[in-house]
Amino acid sequence: MNPVLIAGCGDIGQRVAQRYRARGHRVRGLARSEASAARLRAGGIEPVHGDLADCASLRDLPTTGAVIFYFAPPPAQGEHDPLLRNFLAAIDPATAPVKLILISTTAVYGDCRGAWITEAQAPRPQTARGRRRLDAENSLRHWGGETGVPFVILRVGGIYGPGRLPVARLEKGLPILAPSDSPYTNRIHQDDLARICVAAAERGVAGDVFNVADGHPGTMSQYFLDVAAALGLPPPPVVSRAEAERVMSAGMLSYLRESRRVDNRKMREELGVELRYPDLAAGLAALKTAP
């Protein structure tokens, strides 16, 4: 049974960890601080101390024969991901893992004007966050080519579920774009994403790329309206695109300038994943029955 090492052991990392622990695998998680280490121990995950921004701290990573999940996001600024590069550089070829799974994002595709896209779509990121993720993908490809270690890239849409809903935004009454102007967005429930990560480790072919979404995209505005209804919150106010440019944050505007619908057929067929939450309605309905 291969050991598991998770870099970026947040919500998705802990969900993946619990799946492997239930099967009897040894699971370790990278921890930058003692507080992070304590949180991992509380979840039954062995902490490995290391800071992705400090190459020296990454020496002697327990990678021999391991399945590695890299979930750590890039830095918030710039157009490159030095953190992933540091992590890959720290892996001694003599202690190679058996596979590495990287979470990327559908933002690498850029604006597709609402078109349906498959993994054959050429990446053309138009935001710094998309370019950082594509840089990470390219770094992994280069490293995999040099080391021969198999890797799989998951281009993930927006993640939602308990604890990952725009509650604060809705409670503040922040505006949304008029539905008729709103771009398409793609989502995946956090529990389904964890299952897909495990399936990618087990069945993903070396060098493969998978779009990860539920296959039922909707507009961003409708997402906010549906979440508000599910949580019993007032619907957010609606503004025109011209008004949005004036009152919304730069981060939100960057999302509003991209529209695409992600085809998940390859993921479903090649990874053999049957989604528990095949659309937003199913995911939001589960909130009412959650303990």
Backbone bond lengths (Angstrom), bond angles and torsions (degrees), N, CA, C in turn:
res aa  C-N    CA-C-N  psi(-1)  N-CA   C-N-CA  omega(-1)  CA-C   N-CA-C  phi
1 M - - - 1.463 - - 1.528 108.87 -
2 N 1.314 116.14 116.95 1.451 120.03 -176.94 1.526 111.33 -67.80
3 P 1.333 116.82 137.63 1.462 118.61 172.48 1.524 109.87 -68.83
4 V 1.311 116.49 162.90 1.462 122.81 -178.10 1.520 108.67 -123.66
5 L 1.337 115.94 135.96 1.457 121.85 174.51 1.522 108.07 -125.11
6 I 1.331 116.42 128.45 1.460 121.60 -178.09 1.519 109.35 -118.24
7 A 1.314 116.24 123.37 1.463 122.14 173.15 1.523 107.42 -105.28
8 G 1.318 116.04 119.64 1.466 119.90 -172.68 1.511 109.54 91.93
9 C 1.327 116.02 59.83 1.471 120.71 -171.18 1.526 110.37 -92.88
10 G 1.336 115.71 64.81 1.448 121.44 174.46 1.520 110.26 -90.11
11 D 1.309 116.63 -142.34 1.465 121.57 -176.32 1.526 112.13 -57.65
12 I 1.330 117.45 -52.96 1.465 120.11 -178.02 1.520 110.20 -67.53
13 G 1.327 116.91 -41.52 1.455 119.73 178.63 1.517 112.18 -59.15
14 Q 1.325 117.18 -41.23 1.475 119.34 179.88 1.522 110.83 -68.93
15 R 1.326 117.53 -34.78 1.463 119.60 177.28 1.530 111.12 -66.41
16 V 1.323 116.19 -40.63 1.463 120.11 176.42 1.531 109.82 -64.78
17 A 1.323 115.79 -43.26 1.464 120.30 -179.37 1.526 111.69 -58.35
18 Q 1.319 116.84 -44.03 1.463 119.36 -177.89 1.529 111.74 -64.94
19 R 1.307 117.14 -32.54 1.466 119.85 177.31 1.523 110.59 -65.38
20 Y 1.315 115.83 -41.68 1.466 118.59 179.64 1.524 111.82 -73.74
21 R 1.310 116.91 -38.18 1.465 119.12 178.41 1.524 110.97 -62.28
22 A 1.337 116.31 -36.07 1.466 119.80 179.25 1.524 111.62 -64.12
23 R 1.316 116.02 -24.09 1.468 120.37 178.51 1.528 112.36 -91.86
24 G 1.316 117.34 -2.75 1.459 120.73 177.87 1.511 115.47 94.66
25 H 1.352 117.88 10.04 1.460 120.55 178.57 1.530 110.34 -77.34
26 R 1.319 115.45 150.63 1.457 121.09 170.98 1.520 107.22 -80.79
27 V 1.329 117.30 126.21 1.461 121.40 -175.78 1.518 109.14 -122.21
28 R 1.332 115.40 127.06 1.463 122.09 175.94 1.522 108.97 -118.80
29 G 1.321 115.55 153.06 1.457 120.94 177.63 1.514 110.34 -133.96
30 L 1.314 117.33 138.97 1.452 121.84 178.59 1.526 109.43 -72.15
31 A 1.317 116.23 131.30 1.470 121.73 -177.83 1.522 109.61 -129.41
32 R 1.339 116.13 126.42 1.459 120.41 -178.58 1.522 111.83 -83.83
33 S 1.331 117.34 -30.03 1.464 121.34 -175.95 1.521 109.90 -130.34
34 E 1.321 114.41 167.37 1.465 119.02 177.35 1.518 110.59 -66.96
35 A 1.340 117.37 -31.94 1.460 120.05 176.95 1.526 110.64 -63.99
36 S 1.324 116.30 -41.50 1.468 120.23 176.95 1.524 110.52 -65.04
37 A 1.334 116.28 -40.60 1.461 120.49 179.35 1.527 110.76 -62.22
38 A 1.326 116.77 -41.67 1.464 120.04 179.34 1.521 111.17 -64.39
39 R 1.332 116.15 -39.15 1.472 119.86 178.28 1.520 110.89 -63.61
40 L 1.331 116.97 -39.78 1.463 119.93 178.55 1.534 110.95 -67.09
41 R 1.320 116.64 -43.32 1.471 119.49 179.17 1.523 110.71 -59.59
42 A 1.319 116.67 -38.67 1.466 120.40 179.66 1.521 111.32 -62.33
43 G 1.333 116.81 -26.37 1.459 120.97 178.20 1.516 113.26 -95.66
44 G 1.349 116.53 10.43 1.459 120.03 178.64 1.510 114.50 78.10
45 I 1.346 116.69 18.51 1.461 121.78 -178.96 1.525 108.89 -107.27
46 E 1.327 116.94 132.14 1.459 120.80 178.94 1.534 109.71 -74.46
47 P 1.331 118.64 123.23 1.466 118.73 178.27 1.522 111.62 -78.59
48 V 1.321 114.41 142.56 1.459 122.46 171.74 1.522 105.42 -119.96
49 H 1.305 117.92 116.51 1.456 120.60 -174.65 1.523 110.64 -74.98
50 G 1.315 115.24 130.48 1.452 121.12 179.01 1.514 110.20 -179.89
51 D 1.335 115.44 147.19 1.455 122.65 -179.95 1.521 107.54 -118.47
52 L 1.328 117.06 120.84 1.457 120.83 -176.74 1.525 112.41 -62.31
53 A 1.322 117.47 -19.69 1.461 120.80 178.32 1.525 112.27 -88.64
54 D 1.333 117.37 -4.44 1.466 122.61 -176.97 1.525 109.17 -124.39
55 C 1.331 116.19 99.93 1.465 120.22 -175.19 1.528 112.25 -57.06
56 A 1.345 116.58 -39.80 1.463 119.70 -177.18 1.518 111.79 -60.75
57 S 1.329 117.51 -31.30 1.470 120.77 -177.31 1.526 112.20 -75.69
58 L 1.335 116.50 -10.26 1.461 120.10 -176.36 1.529 112.91 -97.77
59 R 1.308 116.91 7.64 1.462 120.00 178.63 1.531 110.21 -66.44
60 D 1.300 114.99 146.81 1.477 121.94 175.86 1.527 113.17 62.47
61 L 1.315 116.75 38.09 1.461 119.60 173.57 1.526 109.45 -63.68
62 P 1.340 117.80 140.07 1.477 120.75 -179.08 1.535 111.33 -78.97
63 T 1.324 116.70 75.07 1.461 121.10 -173.88 1.523 113.81 -103.96
64 T 1.318 118.52 -9.11 1.466 120.48 -175.68 1.524 111.37 -58.52
65 G 1.329 116.32 118.43 1.462 121.01 177.56 1.511 114.66 65.11
66 A 1.327 117.38 14.79 1.467 120.26 -174.47 1.524 112.09 -90.62
67 V 1.320 114.45 154.42 1.458 121.72 165.03 1.525 105.59 -92.76
68 I 1.332 116.44 121.01 1.463 120.67 -177.38 1.521 109.91 -106.90
69 F 1.312 115.27 132.37 1.462 122.02 172.30 1.524 107.10 -112.72
70 Y 1.343 116.37 120.72 1.451 120.19 179.40 1.522 108.02 -107.73
71 F 1.335 116.11 104.93 1.456 122.73 -176.85 1.525 112.60 -113.37
72 A 1.327 118.55 0.29 1.455 121.02 -176.41 1.522 110.81 -69.45
73 P 1.324 118.53 132.00 1.466 120.24 179.14 1.517 111.07 -73.64
74 P 1.329 117.27 158.12 1.464 119.92 173.55 1.520 110.35 -67.97
75 P 1.335 117.27 172.49 1.471 118.97 172.57 1.524 110.41 -59.51
76 A 1.318 116.17 160.37 1.461 120.84 -176.70 1.525 112.89 -76.99
77 Q 1.332 117.63 -12.90 1.459 121.42 -178.41 1.517 110.27 -124.94
78 G 1.329 115.36 164.02 1.458 120.41 176.83 1.521 112.59 88.11
79 E 1.329 115.66 -177.21 1.457 121.53 -177.63 1.517 112.38 -122.96
80 H 1.334 116.76 13.18 1.464 121.67 -179.95 1.522 109.42 -131.25
81 D 1.336 115.62 167.59 1.464 120.76 178.24 1.523 109.24 -122.00
82 P 1.328 117.14 83.96 1.466 119.72 179.35 1.526 113.12 -68.18
83 L 1.330 117.20 -21.51 1.466 119.64 -177.93 1.531 111.01 -66.31
84 L 1.331 116.86 -46.13 1.462 119.38 177.69 1.525 110.45 -64.77
85 R 1.319 116.74 -39.17 1.470 119.50 178.87 1.519 110.78 -60.78
86 N 1.331 116.96 -41.97 1.467 120.39 177.62 1.527 110.93 -61.13
87 F 1.328 115.45 -43.00 1.461 119.90 -178.28 1.525 110.74 -63.82
88 L 1.316 116.58 -46.64 1.466 119.95 -179.00 1.523 111.45 -65.01
89 A 1.334 116.58 -39.25 1.462 120.28 -179.66 1.526 111.83 -65.05
90 A 1.329 116.61 -24.96 1.463 120.66 -177.80 1.525 112.96 -80.48
91 I 1.322 117.34 -11.28 1.465 120.11 -177.77 1.521 109.01 -83.47
92 D 1.309 116.48 114.41 1.467 122.66 178.48 1.524 108.60 -71.37
93 P 1.339 118.33 128.11 1.473 119.96 178.51 1.523 113.21 -55.10
94 A 1.318 116.77 -24.52 1.468 119.94 179.61 1.523 111.71 -76.49
95 T 1.317 116.76 -12.51 1.470 120.59 179.84 1.524 109.44 -123.90
96 A 1.326 115.82 45.79 1.458 121.16 -171.95 1.526 112.22 -67.98
97 P 1.334 116.26 144.04 1.468 120.56 172.35 1.524 110.08 -75.93
98 V 1.330 115.58 169.36 1.463 119.40 178.28 1.524 111.57 -88.09
99 K 1.336 117.43 -22.99 1.464 121.10 178.19 1.525 108.56 -167.70
100 L 1.341 114.51 152.29 1.461 120.23 176.23 1.521 108.60 -130.18
101 I 1.331 116.07 128.96 1.463 122.73 179.12 1.521 108.21 -109.67
102 L 1.327 116.34 123.80 1.455 121.84 -179.19 1.524 110.69 -111.52
103 I 1.327 116.63 130.29 1.458 120.40 170.24 1.525 108.60 -88.25
104 S 1.326 115.66 120.92 1.446 123.46 174.04 1.527 106.91 -114.82
105 T 1.314 118.11 -154.37 1.458 120.76 -176.27 1.519 110.90 -146.92
106 T 1.318 115.75 153.43 1.467 120.51 176.32 1.517 111.15 -69.35
107 A 1.334 118.43 -8.35 1.466 120.99 176.68 1.519 112.04 -63.24
108 V 1.341 118.12 -17.71 1.473 119.47 178.46 1.529 111.37 -65.03
109 Y 1.336 118.11 -19.00 1.463 121.01 -179.80 1.527 112.08 -79.78
110 G 1.323 117.59 -19.65 1.454 120.12 -176.85 1.522 111.68 71.41
111 D 1.318 115.48 -161.65 1.460 120.94 -179.33 1.530 110.08 -80.03
112 C 1.326 115.74 122.91 1.470 121.13 178.74 1.526 110.90 -112.80
113 R 1.330 116.78 13.53 1.466 123.36 176.61 1.538 112.74 55.11
114 G 1.303 115.12 37.06 1.456 120.55 176.03 1.513 115.05 82.11
115 A 1.323 118.23 2.68 1.467 120.97 -178.18 1.528 110.82 -71.54
116 W 1.335 115.30 152.41 1.465 121.37 171.92 1.525 108.05 -74.13
117 I 1.334 116.91 133.68 1.455 119.96 -178.67 1.526 111.29 -129.22
118 T 1.313 115.04 146.44 1.459 122.52 173.51 1.524 108.22 -111.17
119 E 1.323 115.23 -177.60 1.461 120.31 178.93 1.524 112.24 -66.33
120 A 1.341 117.81 -13.46 1.466 120.85 177.69 1.529 112.14 -75.66
121 Q 1.329 117.14 -12.72 1.461 120.66 178.94 1.527 109.95 -64.48
122 A 1.321 116.86 129.49 1.467 120.64 179.02 1.519 110.43 -69.52
123 P 1.334 118.17 131.54 1.463 119.82 176.98 1.526 110.93 -63.95
124 R 1.334 115.17 134.83 1.469 121.44 176.45 1.528 107.94 -146.45
125 P 1.323 117.38 66.66 1.468 119.19 -176.70 1.522 111.60 -63.35
126 Q 1.325 114.91 139.01 1.463 120.44 -178.51 1.517 112.53 -115.63
127 T 1.330 116.23 5.15 1.458 120.96 176.47 1.523 108.38 -125.90
128 A 1.330 115.75 157.52 1.465 119.76 178.34 1.526 110.85 -61.72
129 R 1.339 117.46 -37.28 1.471 118.96 179.85 1.529 110.55 -64.36
130 G 1.337 117.53 -36.87 1.456 120.01 176.59 1.512 112.15 -69.39
131 R 1.326 116.82 -38.12 1.464 119.85 179.73 1.520 111.59 -69.18
132 R 1.326 117.44 -34.41 1.468 119.81 175.61 1.519 110.99 -62.12
133 R 1.333 116.31 -41.62 1.461 120.02 -179.06 1.529 111.27 -69.27
134 L 1.322 117.10 -37.93 1.465 119.18 178.02 1.524 109.96 -67.78
135 D 1.319 117.39 -36.03 1.457 120.32 175.19 1.530 110.41 -60.01
136 A 1.336 116.53 -41.07 1.464 120.17 177.98 1.532 110.64 -62.86
137 E 1.326 116.67 -44.35 1.469 120.07 178.13 1.527 110.53 -58.55
138 N 1.322 116.58 -45.59 1.459 120.24 -177.12 1.527 111.51 -67.57
139 S 1.333 116.71 -36.20 1.461 120.09 176.20 1.522 110.59 -62.60
140 L 1.321 116.21 -41.78 1.458 120.13 179.56 1.527 110.88 -66.15
141 R 1.322 117.09 -41.18 1.470 119.98 178.23 1.525 111.19 -60.43
142 H 1.322 115.99 -44.20 1.464 120.34 179.40 1.529 110.50 -62.20
143 W 1.331 115.32 -46.28 1.471 119.92 -179.84 1.522 111.18 -64.15
144 G 1.324 117.27 -43.54 1.457 120.66 179.00 1.511 112.10 -62.67
145 G 1.342 116.73 -37.93 1.449 120.34 177.85 1.513 112.25 -65.48
146 E 1.335 117.03 -36.02 1.458 121.03 -179.33 1.523 112.95 -77.04
147 T 1.332 116.32 -36.69 1.467 120.12 -174.18 1.521 113.77 -96.09
148 G 1.337 116.73 -23.22 1.460 119.84 -175.61 1.512 113.32 80.60
149 V 1.332 118.11 6.21 1.467 120.82 179.21 1.531 109.03 -76.75
150 P 1.325 118.26 127.40 1.475 120.23 178.20 1.527 111.36 -64.99
151 F 1.321 115.48 144.07 1.465 120.27 177.55 1.523 108.83 -143.21
152 V 1.330 115.00 156.99 1.462 122.65 176.59 1.522 107.26 -134.57
153 I 1.330 115.75 137.67 1.467 121.83 179.23 1.523 109.45 -110.38
154 L 1.317 115.82 128.35 1.463 122.09 177.50 1.527 109.25 -109.81
155 R 1.331 116.37 113.94 1.466 121.20 177.53 1.518 108.12 -92.53
156 V 1.326 115.10 102.28 1.458 122.59 -166.70 1.528 111.26 -99.17
157 G 1.331 115.56 137.58 1.457 121.34 172.71 1.521 110.35 -78.07
158 G 1.312 117.56 -166.56 1.462 121.27 179.80 1.523 111.55 -64.49
159 I 1.318 116.54 133.83 1.467 121.94 -178.48 1.531 108.62 -96.13
160 Y 1.325 115.95 133.33 1.468 119.30 178.44 1.519 109.85 -138.24
161 G 1.314 115.73 170.04 1.454 122.79 -179.41 1.516 108.88 144.11
162 P 1.334 118.79 -177.87 1.460 120.75 179.69 1.528 111.35 -54.28
163 G 1.322 116.34 128.96 1.452 120.50 -178.29 1.517 113.82 84.29
164 R 1.349 116.94 -5.43 1.470 120.05 -178.86 1.529 109.51 -129.55
165 L 1.305 115.82 41.80 1.460 121.99 178.49 1.527 109.03 -116.78
166 P 1.321 118.30 153.56 1.474 121.27 -175.95 1.524 112.91 -78.14
167 V 1.332 116.50 52.68 1.457 120.78 -175.31 1.526 111.37 -63.51
168 A 1.335 116.21 -47.86 1.467 119.55 -176.91 1.526 110.72 -61.25
169 R 1.309 116.48 -41.33 1.470 120.17 179.58 1.523 110.80 -62.15
170 L 1.332 116.23 -44.10 1.460 119.87 -179.43 1.526 111.48 -67.75
171 E 1.323 117.19 -39.13 1.464 120.12 179.67 1.526 111.77 -66.37
172 K 1.317 116.92 -29.71 1.468 120.54 177.24 1.522 112.28 -78.91
173 G 1.335 116.56 -11.33 1.452 119.49 -179.66 1.513 113.54 70.84
174 L 1.329 117.04 30.17 1.461 119.90 179.20 1.524 109.82 -69.35
175 P 1.322 118.03 145.66 1.472 120.78 -172.56 1.526 113.49 -76.49
176 I 1.317 114.18 159.15 1.458 122.03 172.73 1.523 108.49 -119.90
177 L 1.317 114.76 162.48 1.460 119.98 178.32 1.524 109.60 -73.80
178 A 1.321 116.65 147.00 1.465 120.36 176.20 1.522 109.56 -51.62
179 P 1.337 117.99 130.98 1.467 120.74 -175.80 1.525 114.01 -51.61
180 S 1.326 117.54 -34.42 1.466 119.69 -178.65 1.522 112.06 -67.80
181 D 1.326 118.23 -20.33 1.464 122.55 179.51 1.519 112.85 -103.08
182 S 1.316 117.09 -4.49 1.461 120.78 -170.77 1.530 112.25 -75.49
183 P 1.338 117.93 138.61 1.468 120.90 179.60 1.529 111.89 -77.24
184 Y 1.338 115.14 162.28 1.462 120.27 173.89 1.524 109.44 -75.88
185 T 1.330 114.65 141.86 1.458 121.30 173.26 1.524 108.64 -131.62
186 N 1.329 115.23 164.97 1.465 121.88 -175.57 1.521 108.89 -128.10
187 R 1.306 116.44 144.14 1.455 120.66 -174.20 1.521 111.20 -134.62
188 I 1.338 113.84 160.93 1.463 121.31 171.61 1.531 107.10 -147.01
189 H 1.316 116.52 136.77 1.465 120.61 177.94 1.523 109.25 -71.22
190 Q 1.311 116.37 143.23 1.464 121.52 -175.45 1.533 112.49 -58.52
191 D 1.317 117.95 -36.80 1.461 119.84 -179.94 1.526 111.03 -69.94
192 D 1.326 117.18 -40.19 1.460 119.98 176.09 1.521 110.86 -64.28
193 L 1.328 117.85 -38.60 1.456 120.14 179.35 1.523 111.20 -61.86
194 A 1.318 117.67 -41.92 1.466 120.11 178.30 1.528 110.76 -61.05
195 R 1.312 117.06 -41.19 1.458 120.59 178.71 1.527 111.18 -65.81
196 I 1.325 116.65 -37.14 1.463 121.12 179.30 1.526 110.36 -67.28
197 C 1.323 117.33 -38.50 1.464 120.43 177.80 1.527 110.96 -59.62
198 V 1.316 116.75 -44.65 1.464 120.73 178.79 1.529 110.61 -65.21
199 A 1.330 116.67 -41.42 1.465 120.12 178.63 1.525 111.23 -63.46
200 A 1.327 117.39 -36.88 1.464 121.11 178.42 1.525 110.42 -64.35
201 A 1.330 116.49 -38.29 1.461 119.89 178.25 1.521 111.21 -67.55
202 E 1.314 116.48 -34.95 1.464 120.57 -176.24 1.528 113.05 -85.07
203 R 1.340 116.92 -36.16 1.465 118.93 -170.54 1.526 114.69 -125.65
204 G 1.327 117.85 -6.37 1.455 119.69 179.84 1.521 111.99 -70.08
205 V 1.322 116.32 135.82 1.452 122.40 178.66 1.523 109.18 -80.39
206 A 1.327 116.77 143.57 1.460 121.55 -177.72 1.529 111.14 -53.69
207 G 1.324 115.66 130.04 1.452 121.56 178.34 1.508 114.69 83.33
208 D 1.321 117.66 2.81 1.453 119.83 -174.92 1.529 111.77 -80.02
209 V 1.331 113.69 157.60 1.467 122.70 178.21 1.517 108.28 -126.65
210 F 1.325 116.40 136.23 1.457 120.94 179.19 1.519 110.51 -129.91
211 N 1.320 116.04 133.42 1.455 120.84 166.57 1.523 108.42 -74.73
212 V 1.310 116.45 134.40 1.464 120.70 -178.88 1.527 108.99 -122.31
213 A 1.318 115.39 106.78 1.461 123.32 177.82 1.520 106.77 -160.98
214 D 1.336 116.48 168.42 1.469 118.23 -177.49 1.526 112.88 -81.77
215 G 1.337 117.15 -5.54 1.463 120.01 176.89 1.511 114.65 83.68
216 H 1.346 116.41 3.24 1.463 120.91 178.48 1.524 109.25 -126.53
217 P 1.328 117.06 72.98 1.465 119.46 -179.53 1.518 111.89 -66.04
218 G 1.298 115.11 157.38 1.459 121.53 175.86 1.515 108.28 -145.14
219 T 1.303 117.24 177.19 1.453 118.38 178.87 1.526 110.22 -78.32
220 M 1.316 115.31 154.86 1.462 119.95 179.58 1.528 111.15 -62.13
221 S 1.324 116.48 -40.43 1.461 119.80 -179.61 1.526 111.30 -63.47
222 Q 1.332 116.48 -41.60 1.457 119.37 179.63 1.522 111.02 -64.59
223 Y 1.339 116.53 -33.69 1.464 120.37 176.50 1.522 110.56 -58.78
224 F 1.326 116.79 -49.30 1.461 119.96 179.88 1.524 111.29 -62.85
225 L 1.320 116.92 -40.13 1.464 120.28 179.79 1.527 110.99 -65.60
226 D 1.319 117.31 -42.03 1.469 120.77 -179.47 1.526 111.33 -67.40
227 V 1.330 116.82 -40.87 1.466 119.60 178.63 1.528 110.02 -65.24
228 A 1.322 117.34 -42.06 1.464 120.09 178.26 1.525 110.97 -59.32
229 A 1.326 116.61 -44.14 1.463 120.78 179.73 1.518 110.92 -63.59
230 A 1.338 116.80 -41.97 1.466 120.69 -178.32 1.527 111.56 -65.92
231 L 1.324 116.98 -32.71 1.463 120.94 -177.73 1.518 113.10 -93.80
232 G 1.340 117.11 -0.41 1.449 120.74 -179.27 1.510 113.61 70.62
233 L 1.332 116.85 30.31 1.456 121.57 179.76 1.527 109.98 -102.38
234 P 1.323 118.01 154.91 1.472 119.67 177.54 1.524 110.69 -62.39
235 P 1.315 117.99 143.70 1.460 119.72 177.22 1.527 110.19 -64.29
236 P 1.323 117.92 143.10 1.467 120.09 -179.00 1.523 111.26 -70.41
237 P 1.324 116.92 154.33 1.470 120.19 176.29 1.529 110.60 -66.71
238 V 1.320 114.91 154.01 1.468 121.72 -176.59 1.518 109.21 -111.47
239 V 1.348 115.65 137.22 1.465 120.12 178.08 1.533 109.21 -128.60
240 S 1.319 115.76 159.50 1.461 121.40 175.60 1.521 109.81 -73.87
241 R 1.328 116.78 168.30 1.453 120.08 178.45 1.534 110.58 -63.17
242 A 1.334 116.30 -40.33 1.463 119.20 178.92 1.526 110.97 -61.24
243 E 1.337 117.03 -41.94 1.457 120.76 178.35 1.523 110.93 -68.77
244 A 1.340 117.03 -37.05 1.463 120.99 178.95 1.523 110.96 -59.41
245 E 1.321 116.62 -40.36 1.466 120.93 179.41 1.523 110.84 -60.77
246 R 1.322 116.97 -25.23 1.458 121.02 -177.72 1.520 112.84 -90.08
247 V 1.344 117.74 -36.05 1.467 119.59 -169.60 1.525 114.70 -108.14
248 M 1.327 118.42 -16.15 1.466 119.78 -176.63 1.521 111.74 -91.69
249 S 1.343 115.11 156.55 1.461 120.82 -179.85 1.520 110.56 -69.70
250 A 1.332 115.59 159.43 1.461 120.35 178.37 1.526 110.56 -61.49
251 G 1.337 116.40 -36.56 1.453 119.49 179.50 1.518 112.43 -63.34
252 M 1.336 116.51 -46.06 1.456 119.89 179.13 1.519 110.94 -65.41
253 L 1.322 116.94 -40.55 1.466 120.01 179.74 1.519 111.47 -62.33
254 S 1.329 117.77 -32.77 1.471 119.69 179.46 1.522 110.99 -63.97
255 Y 1.342 116.49 -33.78 1.466 119.86 176.77 1.523 111.16 -72.45
256 L 1.315 116.01 -35.21 1.460 119.81 -177.20 1.526 112.42 -72.07
257 R 1.320 116.94 -14.55 1.465 120.31 -178.74 1.524 112.35 -91.96
258 E 1.318 117.60 2.91 1.466 120.96 179.60 1.520 110.07 -125.91
259 S 1.326 116.35 138.37 1.460 121.16 -179.73 1.526 108.96 -142.21
260 R 1.305 116.13 127.38 1.467 121.03 178.59 1.521 109.34 -159.43
261 R 1.311 116.32 153.99 1.460 122.25 175.33 1.528 107.25 -120.64
262 V 1.321 115.22 123.43 1.464 121.09 -170.29 1.520 111.60 -96.81
263 D 1.324 115.20 125.25 1.466 122.80 176.24 1.530 108.38 -82.64
264 N 1.330 117.76 123.56 1.469 121.52 -178.22 1.522 113.30 -106.11
265 R 1.322 117.32 15.85 1.470 120.49 -174.72 1.526 112.36 -58.96
266 K 1.312 116.56 -43.84 1.466 119.98 -178.64 1.525 110.82 -60.13
267 M 1.310 116.66 -44.09 1.458 121.01 178.31 1.520 111.18 -58.82
268 R 1.321 116.44 -48.18 1.460 120.05 -177.28 1.526 111.66 -65.75
269 E 1.310 116.79 -42.90 1.463 120.29 -174.09 1.528 112.55 -78.33
270 E 1.333 117.81 -43.57 1.462 119.69 -174.23 1.518 113.22 -86.23
271 L 1.318 117.15 -28.95 1.466 119.56 177.30 1.524 111.85 -95.31
272 G 1.324 117.00 -10.16 1.457 120.99 175.98 1.511 113.82 65.15
273 V 1.324 116.88 35.66 1.472 121.16 -177.55 1.519 110.12 -97.92
274 E 1.315 115.80 125.54 1.461 121.46 171.97 1.521 107.61 -102.47
275 L 1.304 116.93 113.61 1.458 121.09 -173.54 1.527 112.10 -67.57
276 R 1.300 116.08 136.41 1.465 120.53 174.52 1.519 110.87 -78.01
277 Y 1.326 115.50 -26.93 1.463 121.42 -179.15 1.530 107.91 -125.76
278 P 1.334 116.89 80.57 1.464 120.95 -172.36 1.522 114.60 -73.74
279 D 1.323 117.48 -6.89 1.464 120.33 174.76 1.523 108.60 -156.52
280 L 1.324 115.83 170.98 1.461 120.56 -176.86 1.523 111.85 -62.56
281 A 1.316 117.18 -36.74 1.464 120.14 -179.18 1.526 111.09 -59.23
282 A 1.336 116.62 -41.51 1.467 120.67 179.52 1.527 110.54 -66.03
283 G 1.339 116.38 -41.07 1.458 119.48 179.99 1.509 112.73 -66.50
284 L 1.334 116.90 -40.16 1.455 119.64 179.99 1.527 111.72 -73.34
285 A 1.326 116.32 -33.89 1.472 119.48 177.22 1.530 110.62 -62.18
286 A 1.333 116.79 -33.95 1.466 120.42 -178.68 1.527 110.93 -67.48
287 L 1.338 117.72 -23.38 1.463 119.74 178.24 1.518 111.01 -60.73
288 K 1.325 116.57 -32.27 1.470 120.67 -176.02 1.523 112.38 -75.30
289 T 1.335 115.83 -19.57 1.470 119.18 -178.94 1.511 112.25 -107.46
290 A 1.356 117.26 -2.11 1.465 120.30 -179.28 1.517 109.72 -67.77
291 P 1.337 117.39 144.65 1.460 120.42 178.52 1.517 112.27 -66.35
